[in-house]
Amino acid sequence: MTIFTKIAKGEIPSWKVAENDRYYAFLDISPLSKGHTLVIPKAVEEDYIFRLDELTYEGLWAFARKVAIAMKKVIPCARIGVAVLGMEVPHTHIHLVPLQTEGDLDFRKERAKVDPEEQAALAASILTEYEKL
């Protein structure tokens, strides 16, 4: 079982941003910028996004889109950037990263420091917006 599956099951705490019966979104503990969110399929532990079955693949992107729309309503940014790397955890995940410039999506840069209380409040705000959509 991957760490992301454990997070989605509630076995490891996370700052939940959105959830439905098939997908889960949560704030990254080592974000590129404030609000950096990871979006995962709950039941499929495939490590490469292009090996997902078509229904899971399409559903994941539709869920990520809705999460990004909610994020944009809460986080002041020019765009919500998207990246799919999947090298660090063997469980397909989409990175949704608030951007001011394209350089904000550079995974080699130093990660932002996070305040747990601020993260919890931000996650709750995004979840509220997600639930309105």
N, C-alpha and C positions, 0 to 999 in steps of 0.2 A: 504494500500500500504506500502511495507517495505522500509526501508531506502535504501536498495540495488536497488530496482526498481526505486526509485527517482534518485539515482546516475546514473543508466543506461540510464534514460530518460534525464539526464542533468539538473534536477531540483536541485540537490546538486552537487557542484563541486567535481571533482576527478582528479587523475593523471592517465589518460587512458593509458593502456599498449597495448591493442588490442581490436578489436571489429569486429563482423560480424552481420548479420541480426538476429541471435538467441542468441548470447553469448557476454559477456562483461568482460574484465579483467582490474583491476586497482590496484594501489599500496595501501597497507594497511596503514592507518594513524597512526597505533601503531604497527610497524613491529618488528618481532623477529630479523631480520637482514635486511641490506640494500637490497632493491629489493623485499621484501616480497609482494607477489601479491595475490589478491583474484579473483577467476574466478566464474562467475555466469551465470545461464540461464536468459535471459531477461524477457520472458513472463510467466515463471512459478514460483510462489512464494511458492513452496512446501518447508517445513522446513527440511525434511528428505530425503537424497539423494536416498535411496533405494525405495522410493515411487514415484520417477520420472517415467514417461512413458519411455519405452525402447529407443525410438528415441532420446528423450531429454537427457537421461542418457549417451548413447553412443556418442552423439554429443558433450556433455559437456566435456567428457574425451578426445576426439579427439582435441577439441579446446584447452584444457589445455595443452596437449602434445605439440602443436605447440607454445603456449606461453612459455612453459618451455624451448624449444629449443632456442627460441629467447633470453630469459633471460640468458641462459648459454653462449651465444655468447657475451653478454655485461658485465655480472657480473663475476668477478674472484671468482670462488668457486669450491669446489670438486664435488658437486652435487646440483641438485634442488630437495629438499625434498617435499613430498606431505602429507597433512593432511586434513581430512574431519571431522570436529567436529560438526559444526552447532548448537551450544548451545546458542551463544550470539545474533545471528540475525536469525529470523525465515524465512530464505530464503537460500536454498541450496547454498553452496559455497565451493570451493576447495581452500585450502591454498597452494601456491607454494612458498617455502622458500629456498633461497640460503644457502647452508650448507658447512661448513668446517669439522664439526664433527657431529655425531648423536645428541649430546647434544644441538646443535643449534636449534633443533626442539622441545624444551621444552617450552610449553606455560606458565609455571609457572615462568619463568625467567623474569627479568626486560626487558622491551621493549626498543628498540633503540630510540634515539632522532632523529627527522627528521628535515632537513632544507628544507623548501618549494622550494627554487630555485634548490637545488640539486635533490629533488624528481621530479620536473618538467623535468629537463634535463635527468634524468635516465629513466623516463617514455617515453620521446620522443625517446631516443636511443633504448629502447626495441621495441617500436612501429615500428621504422624504420626497425629493424631486422625482426620483425614479418611480415611486408609487403613484404619482400624479399622472404619469404618462400612459 
